Amino acid sequence: MQTGQLHMQTGPLQMKTGQLQTKTGPLQMKTGPLQMKTGRLQTKTGRLQMKTGRLQTKTGQLQMKTGQLQTKTGQLQMKTGRLQMKTGQLQTKTGQLQMKTGRLQMKTGQLQMKTGQLQTKTGQLHMQTGDARVRLGGSGCC
């Protein structure tokens, strides 16, 4: 069987438009043998069939209609960005969810799961009551 090497770039895909998102995640270069007779590309993550454009992954199956990736370890929902706790860490555009500490670290502050408070540089926001406690810098006047 005749094979050739194919180089491709992979990265996060926006489910609604089907376009590659270069701003939200890193691009990776992958090399895999392309089988000329079958038209399949074999990579570390799975096989890509050129005629249909379907990817058969080793870890799970991506369902385009629902936008869900089903894996052995859990389920990642592409639209909401929710991840089952078994799977580990989820890094998103807004921050990083750390499973061990139960904290969501964001650019604007830190959400503590136990207390339900959002701590920012300017103060704290209580999630249940909606009260904002603001800290002012300097001498505290004005």
C-alpha positions, 0 to 999 in steps of 0.5 A: 500500500502506498503512503505519503506524509501529510502535514496539517495544522489543528486547533480549536474549532468553532461549532456554529461556523466550522472555522478554526479559532486561532485566538482562543487556543494554540495551533498544533502541527501534526504529521501523519501517514496518508494512505493513497488507496483509502484516502485516510490520514492516520495521526496520534489522535485518530484517523481522518477520512478525506472524502467525508471529512470525518475524524474517528478519534481514539479517545472519543467521538465528536458529534457535530449536531450536538457539539459534544465530545464524548470521551472515556473520561467524561463529556465536554460540551462545546457550546457551554464549555462545561466539563465533567469533574472527572476529567481534570482541568478546563482552560477557557477564554475567561479563566482556568477551573482548578478541580482540586481547589474548586476555584475559578481563576479569571482575569477579573477575579477569583470565584471561591466555590465554598463561599460563593464569593467573587474576589476581584482587585476592587472588592468582593461580590457575594453570589447569593445576595448580590451585595458588592463589598468595595475596597478603595485604595490609598487612605480610604477617603473619597 
